[in-house]
Amino acid sequence: MLKRVMVGVMVRFIRVYQVYISPLKWPCCRFTPTCSQYGIEAIRKYGPVGGALRTAWRILRCNPWCKGGHDPP
């Protein structure tokens, strides 16, 4: 029950970012799916802790020195 609530809260937080913050900045994600979409998928697949860790690692890799490409969770 608590896990489901945490997943819902985290996904809503990312959705708020996608709707209100992401459109204000230049699109720069080097990966598909985008880092925020990856975060949603990873949190749903691996739970709040595992998904958050994978999302953090993905965001750290999303930089100008990374090749990028298709990287599903």
N, CA, C and O atoms as CSV, one atom per row, in Angstrom:
chain,resi,resn,atom,element,x,y,z
A,1,MET,N,N,0.820,-1.199,0.000
A,1,MET,CA,C,0.000,0.000,0.000
A,1,MET,C,C,0.862,1.260,0.000
A,1,MET,O,O,0.656,2.152,-0.823
A,2,LEU,N,N,1.825,1.339,0.917
A,2,LEU,CA,C,2.701,2.507,0.992
A,2,LEU,C,C,3.536,2.646,-0.278
A,2,LEU,O,O,3.779,3.753,-0.758
A,3,LYS,N,N,3.971,1.499,-0.816
A,3,LYS,CA,C,4.764,1.519,-2.048
A,3,LYS,C,C,3.956,2.132,-3.187
A,3,LYS,O,O,4.477,2.939,-3.957
A,4,ARG,N,N,2.697,1.753,-3.295
A,4,ARG,CA,C,1.832,2.276,-4.351
A,4,ARG,C,C,1.626,3.786,-4.209
A,4,ARG,O,O,1.613,4.514,-5.202
A,5,VAL,N,N,1.468,4.242,-2.985
A,5,VAL,CA,C,1.297,5.677,-2.729
A,5,VAL,C,C,2.564,6.434,-3.117
A,5,VAL,O,O,2.494,7.478,-3.765
A,6,MET,N,N,3.722,5.906,-2.718
A,6,MET,CA,C,4.995,6.557,-3.054
A,6,MET,C,C,5.210,6.617,-4.565
A,6,MET,O,O,5.664,7.635,-5.089
A,7,VAL,N,N,4.886,5.537,-5.260
A,7,VAL,CA,C,5.008,5.529,-6.723
A,7,VAL,C,C,4.113,6.610,-7.313
A,7,VAL,O,O,4.544,7.355,-8.193
A,8,GLY,N,N,2.880,6.705,-6.843
A,8,GLY,CA,C,1.953,7.719,-7.342
A,8,GLY,C,C,2.447,9.136,-7.108
A,8,GLY,O,O,2.340,9.986,-7.992
A,9,VAL,N,N,2.985,9.396,-5.926
A,9,VAL,CA,C,3.502,10.733,-5.603
A,9,VAL,C,C,4.693,11.067,-6.496
A,9,VAL,O,O,4.777,12.174,-7.027
A,10,MET,N,N,5.604,10.128,-6.663
A,10,MET,CA,C,6.797,10.376,-7.477
A,10,MET,C,C,6.434,10.595,-8.943
A,10,MET,O,O,6.997,11.469,-9.602
A,11,VAL,N,N,5.493,9.798,-9.451
A,11,VAL,CA,C,5.066,9.959,-10.844
A,11,VAL,C,C,4.387,11.312,-11.032
A,11,VAL,O,O,4.621,11.977,-12.041
A,12,ARG,N,N,3.561,11.727,-10.094
A,12,ARG,CA,C,2.913,13.043,-10.199
A,12,ARG,C,C,3.936,14.172,-10.176
A,12,ARG,O,O,3.795,15.154,-10.906
A,13,PHE,N,N,4.952,14.040,-9.352
A,13,PHE,CA,C,6.011,15.040,-9.303
A,13,PHE,C,C,6.691,15.166,-10.670
A,13,PHE,O,O,6.940,16.276,-11.140
A,14,ILE,N,N,6.987,14.041,-11.300
A,14,ILE,CA,C,7.620,14.074,-12.627
A,14,ILE,C,C,6.663,14.659,-13.657
A,14,ILE,O,O,7.089,15.419,-14.526
A,15,ARG,N,N,5.382,14.319,-13.577
A,15,ARG,CA,C,4.394,14.877,-14.515
A,15,ARG,C,C,4.306,16.397,-14.387
A,15,ARG,O,O,4.200,17.099,-15.393
A,16,VAL,N,N,4.349,16.906,-13.164
A,16,VAL,CA,C,4.346,18.363,-12.960
A,16,VAL,C,C,5.563,18.969,-13.644
A,16,VAL,O,O,5.456,20.000,-14.308
A,17,TYR,N,N,6.716,18.334,-13.486
A,17,TYR,CA,C,7.928,18.799,-14.165
A,17,TYR,C,C,7.720,18.803,-15.684
A,17,TYR,O,O,8.059,19.779,-16.355
A,18,GLN,N,N,7.162,17.712,-16.225
A,18,GLN,CA,C,6.963,17.612,-17.673
A,18,GLN,C,C,6.031,18.700,-18.203
A,18,GLN,O,O,6.264,19.235,-19.286
A,19,VAL,N,N,4.996,19.028,-17.462
A,19,VAL,CA,C,3.988,19.979,-17.932
A,19,VAL,C,C,4.404,21.431,-17.715
A,19,VAL,O,O,4.187,22.269,-18.590
A,20,TYR,N,N,4.998,21.741,-16.567
A,20,TYR,CA,C,5.234,23.138,-16.215
A,20,TYR,C,C,6.684,23.611,-16.350
A,20,TYR,O,O,6.913,24.786,-16.636
A,21,ILE,N,N,7.646,22.745,-16.154
A,21,ILE,CA,C,9.045,23.178,-16.160
A,21,ILE,C,C,9.748,22.817,-17.464
A,21,ILE,O,O,10.445,23.651,-18.042
A,22,SER,N,N,9.577,21.600,-17.924
A,22,SER,CA,C,10.271,21.146,-19.127
A,22,SER,C,C,10.007,22.014,-20.357
A,22,SER,O,O,10.942,22.262,-21.117
A,23,PRO,N,N,8.782,22.488,-20.590
A,23,PRO,CA,C,8.558,23.335,-21.771
A,23,PRO,C,C,9.310,24.670,-21.727
A,23,PRO,O,O,9.481,25.304,-22.768
A,24,LEU,N,N,9.757,25.106,-20.560
A,24,LEU,CA,C,10.451,26.383,-20.434
A,24,LEU,C,C,11.928,26.299,-20.810
A,24,LEU,O,O,12.576,27.328,-21.005
A,25,LYS,N,N,12.464,25.088,-20.912
A,25,LYS,CA,C,13.884,24.961,-21.228
A,25,LYS,C,C,14.077,24.310,-22.592
A,25,LYS,O,O,13.180,23.657,-23.125
A,26,TRP,N,N,15.263,24.505,-23.137
A,26,TRP,CA,C,15.600,23.960,-24.445
A,26,TRP,C,C,15.647,22.436,-24.370
A,26,TRP,O,O,16.229,21.895,-23.430
A,27,PRO,N,N,15.049,21.723,-25.338
A,27,PRO,CA,C,15.108,20.257,-25.311
A,27,PRO,C,C,16.554,19.779,-25.498
A,27,PRO,O,O,17.194,20.100,-26.500
A,28,CYS,N,N,17.052,19.026,-24.550
A,28,CYS,CA,C,18.463,18.644,-24.617
A,28,CYS,C,C,18.724,17.189,-24.244
A,28,CYS,O,O,19.885,16.790,-24.149
A,29,CYS,N,N,17.702,16.394,-24.032
A,29,CYS,CA,C,17.916,15.011,-23.619
A,29,CYS,C,C,18.541,14.224,-24.768
A,29,CYS,O,O,18.057,14.274,-25.899
A,30,ARG,N,N,19.598,13.512,-24.478
A,30,ARG,CA,C,20.331,12.754,-25.481
A,30,ARG,C,C,19.791,11.329,-25.626
A,30,ARG,O,O,20.223,10.586,-26.507
A,31,PHE,N,N,18.873,10.960,-24.783
A,31,PHE,CA,C,18.364,9.599,-24.770
A,31,PHE,C,C,16.905,9.548,-25.213
A,31,PHE,O,O,16.189,10.547,-25.156
A,32,THR,N,N,16.483,8.376,-25.652
A,32,THR,CA,C,15.071,8.082,-25.821
A,32,THR,C,C,14.783,6.846,-24.976
A,32,THR,O,O,15.553,5.888,-25.039
A,33,PRO,N,N,13.742,6.827,-24.213
A,33,PRO,CA,C,12.821,7.914,-23.924
A,33,PRO,C,C,13.528,9.032,-23.159
A,33,PRO,O,O,14.648,8.859,-22.677
A,34,THR,N,N,12.857,10.180,-23.056
A,34,THR,CA,C,13.445,11.306,-22.328
A,34,THR,C,C,13.713,10.897,-20.882
A,34,THR,O,O,13.163,9.909,-20.396
A,35,CYS,N,N,14.549,11.652,-20.212
A,35,CYS,CA,C,14.910,11.310,-18.829
A,35,CYS,C,C,13.689,11.299,-17.909
A,35,CYS,O,O,13.589,10.454,-17.020
A,36,SER,N,N,12.765,12.231,-18.118
A,36,SER,CA,C,11.580,12.254,-17.252
A,36,SER,C,C,10.667,11.058,-17.534
A,36,SER,O,O,10.109,10.475,-16.604
A,37,GLN,N,N,10.511,10.693,-18.799
A,37,GLN,CA,C,9.699,9.519,-19.126
A,37,GLN,C,C,10.378,8.249,-18.617
A,37,GLN,O,O,9.712,7.339,-18.124
A,38,TYR,N,N,11.692,8.193,-18.737
A,38,TYR,CA,C,12.469,7.082,-18.191
A,38,TYR,C,C,12.210,6.961,-16.687
A,38,TYR,O,O,12.023,5.860,-16.169
A,39,GLY,N,N,12.200,8.101,-15.993
A,39,GLY,CA,C,11.956,8.100,-14.558
A,39,GLY,C,C,10.609,7.497,-14.204
A,39,GLY,O,O,10.506,6.696,-13.275
A,40,ILE,N,N,9.582,7.879,-14.940
A,40,ILE,CA,C,8.244,7.332,-14.689
A,40,ILE,C,C,8.240,5.827,-14.902
A,40,ILE,O,O,7.731,5.080,-14.066
A,41,GLU,N,N,8.807,5.378,-16.019
A,41,GLU,CA,C,8.824,3.943,-16.319
A,41,GLU,C,C,9.649,3.168,-15.292
A,41,GLU,O,O,9.242,2.090,-14.857
A,42,ALA,N,N,10.796,3.705,-14.906
A,42,ALA,CA,C,11.657,3.017,-13.937
A,42,ALA,C,C,10.993,2.932,-12.565
A,42,ALA,O,O,11.070,1.895,-11.906
A,43,ILE,N,N,10.348,3.998,-12.134
A,43,ILE,CA,C,9.678,3.991,-10.827
A,43,ILE,C,C,8.529,2.994,-10.827
A,43,ILE,O,O,8.324,2.288,-9.840
A,44,ARG,N,N,7.790,2.927,-11.902
A,44,ARG,CA,C,6.689,1.953,-11.978
A,44,ARG,C,C,7.218,0.522,-12.037
A,44,ARG,O,O,6.612,-0.383,-11.464
A,45,LYS,N,N,8.332,0.312,-12.717
A,45,LYS,CA,C,8.867,-1.038,-12.896
A,45,LYS,C,C,9.648,-1.527,-11.674
A,45,LYS,O,O,9.498,-2.679,-11.268
A,46,TYR,N,N,10.480,-0.661,-11.083
A,46,TYR,CA,C,11.388,-1.076,-10.012
A,46,TYR,C,C,10.998,-0.576,-8.626
A,46,TYR,O,O,11.668,-0.893,-7.643
A,47,GLY,N,N,9.919,0.204,-8.538
A,47,GLY,CA,C,9.502,0.732,-7.245
A,47,GLY,C,C,10.170,2.060,-6.950
A,47,GLY,O,O,11.011,2.522,-7.721
A,48,PRO,N,N,9.795,2.680,-5.824
A,48,PRO,CA,C,10.288,4.024,-5.524
A,48,PRO,C,C,11.806,4.115,-5.348
A,48,PRO,O,O,12.430,5.040,-5.868
A,49,VAL,N,N,12.396,3.185,-4.634
A,49,VAL,CA,C,13.836,3.272,-4.362
A,49,VAL,C,C,14.648,2.887,-5.596
A,49,VAL,O,O,15.511,3.647,-6.036
A,50,GLY,N,N,14.375,1.717,-6.148
A,50,GLY,CA,C,15.110,1.266,-7.330
A,50,GLY,C,C,14.911,2.187,-8.517
A,50,GLY,O,O,15.857,2.474,-9.250
A,51,GLY,N,N,13.690,2.650,-8.709
A,51,GLY,CA,C,13.406,3.565,-9.811
A,51,GLY,C,C,14.082,4.906,-9.641
A,51,GLY,O,O,14.584,5.478,-10.608
A,52,ALA,N,N,14.101,5.418,-8.408
A,52,ALA,CA,C,14.761,6.702,-8.149
A,52,ALA,C,C,16.264,6.597,-8.372
A,52,ALA,O,O,16.870,7.512,-8.930
A,53,LEU,N,N,16.869,5.502,-7.945
A,53,LEU,CA,C,18.312,5.319,-8.155
A,53,LEU,C,C,18.644,5.214,-9.640
A,53,LEU,O,O,19.604,5.825,-10.108
A,54,ARG,N,N,17.856,4.445,-10.375
A,54,ARG,CA,C,18.098,4.318,-11.817
A,54,ARG,C,C,17.888,5.655,-12.532
A,54,ARG,O,O,18.632,5.993,-13.453
A,55,THR,N,N,16.882,6.406,-12.108
A,55,THR,CA,C,16.617,7.715,-12.709
A,55,THR,C,C,17.756,8.685,-12.417
A,55,THR,O,O,18.177,9.431,-13.301
A,56,ALA,N,N,18.253,8.678,-11.195
A,56,ALA,CA,C,19.378,9.555,-10.845
A,56,ALA,C,C,20.606,9.216,-11.686
A,56,ALA,O,O,21.296,10.115,-12.165
A,57,TRP,N,N,20.882,7.923,-11.867
A,57,TRP,CA,C,22.021,7.503,-12.688
A,57,TRP,C,C,21.827,7.947,-14.136
A,57,TRP,O,O,22.776,8.383,-14.787
A,58,ARG,N,N,20.620,7.837,-14.628
A,58,ARG,CA,C,20.323,8.262,-16.002
A,58,ARG,C,C,20.551,9.762,-16.161
A,58,ARG,O,O,21.153,10.189,-17.146
A,59,ILE,N,N,20.083,10.567,-15.213
A,59,ILE,CA,C,20.252,12.024,-15.285
A,59,ILE,C,C,21.738,12.385,-15.237
A,59,ILE,O,O,22.172,13.301,-15.936
A,60,LEU,N,N,22.510,11.686,-14.432
A,60,LEU,CA,C,23.951,11.941,-14.376
A,60,LEU,C,C,24.636,11.617,-15.706
A,60,LEU,O,O,25.615,12.264,-16.077
A,61,ARG,N,N,24.121,10.620,-16.419
A,61,ARG,CA,C,24.708,10.254,-17.712
A,61,ARG,C,C,24.258,11.170,-18.843
A,61,ARG,O,O,24.880,11.179,-19.906
A,62,CYS,N,N,23.202,11.932,-18.642
A,62,CYS,CA,C,22.672,12.809,-19.693
A,62,CYS,C,C,23.467,14.114,-19.691
A,62,CYS,O,O,23.069,15.099,-19.069
A,63,ASN,N,N,24.584,14.101,-20.392
A,63,ASN,CA,C,25.462,15.267,-20.447
A,63,ASN,C,C,26.096,15.358,-21.835
A,63,ASN,O,O,25.974,14.417,-22.618
A,64,PRO,N,N,26.761,16.447,-22.157
A,64,PRO,CA,C,27.328,16.626,-23.497
A,64,PRO,C,C,28.391,15.595,-23.876
A,64,PRO,O,O,28.663,15.415,-25.063
A,65,TRP,N,N,28.993,14.920,-22.907
A,65,TRP,CA,C,30.052,13.967,-23.205
A,65,TRP,C,C,29.537,12.544,-23.365
A,65,TRP,O,O,30.323,11.626,-23.598
A,66,CYS,N,N,28.251,12.352,-23.247
A,66,CYS,CA,C,27.649,11.025,-23.385
A,66,CYS,C,C,27.054,10.881,-24.779
A,66,CYS,O,O,26.453,11.818,-25.303
A,67,LYS,N,N,27.221,9.719,-25.372
A,67,LYS,CA,C,26.706,9.473,-26.718
A,67,LYS,C,C,25.180,9.476,-26.752
A,67,LYS,O,O,24.585,9.958,-27.716
A,68,GLY,N,N,24.546,8.948,-25.720
A,68,GLY,CA,C,23.083,8.894,-25.678
A,68,GLY,C,C,22.555,7.701,-26.452
A,68,GLY,O,O,23.230,6.677,-26.557
A,69,GLY,N,N,21.351,7.827,-26.995
A,69,GLY,CA,C,20.732,6.752,-27.754
A,69,GLY,C,C,19.520,6.184,-27.042
A,69,GLY,O,O,18.994,6.780,-26.102
A,70,HIS,N,N,19.085,5.016,-27.509
A,70,HIS,CA,C,17.911,4.361,-26.926
A,70,HIS,C,C,18.338,3.642,-25.652
A,70,HIS,O,O,19.251,2.816,-25.675
A,71,ASP,N,N,17.678,3.956,-24.545
A,71,ASP,CA,C,18.043,3.402,-23.241
A,71,ASP,C,C,16.789,3.183,-22.407
A,71,ASP,O,O,16.478,3.991,-21.532
A,72,PRO,N,N,16.060,2.088,-22.672
A,72,PRO,CA,C,14.842,1.843,-21.885
A,72,PRO,C,C,15.190,1.384,-20.473
A,72,PRO,O,O,16.268,0.835,-20.243
A,73,PRO,N,N,14.271,1.610,-19.521
A,73,PRO,CA,C,14.541,1.172,-18.132
A,73,PRO,C,C,14.561,-0.336,-17.990
A,73,PRO,O,O,14.773,-0.850,-16.892
